[in-house]
Amino acid sequence: MLAEATRVLNELKKDDLYSVAAVKAPTPNVVLCMELSCHMFSLKPEKKHLNKYPNDVSGFFECARLNLLSNPTQFLKNMISFDKENIGDKVVKNVNAIFNSP
């Protein structure tokens, strides 16, 4: 799975991420992906961003839009070079909770 994820990351283009950032009504899957990204980079949404977008009750899409998607080139580099061997326990807990939820 890691090899497949790396392959997909290498195929992404910054314009793809600009397109995601421009979405006005993100789907639940887009919000979930951005929530996972925020957890992986230890980003927390601000209260003022709760429910700003449909399907984003927790504010993770806005958090990702402002902190990750605003610089797609750097976001891609950070994802590709992510230290997969030293993921913190809190991150693992948060991500596993999402993966194990319906």
MOVENTA-V167634 format. One record per run of one state. SS is the DSSP state (helix for helix, strand for strand, loop for the rest). FROM is the first residue (numbers start at 1). TO is the last residue. Records with the same first field share a line. If there is no record, write none. Layout:
BEGIN
SS->FROM-TO, FROM-TO
END
This chain:
BEGIN
loop->1-1, 12-13, 22-27, 41-46, 50-59, 68-68, 81-88, 100-102
helix->2-11, 14-21, 28-40, 47-49, 60-67, 69-80, 89-99
END
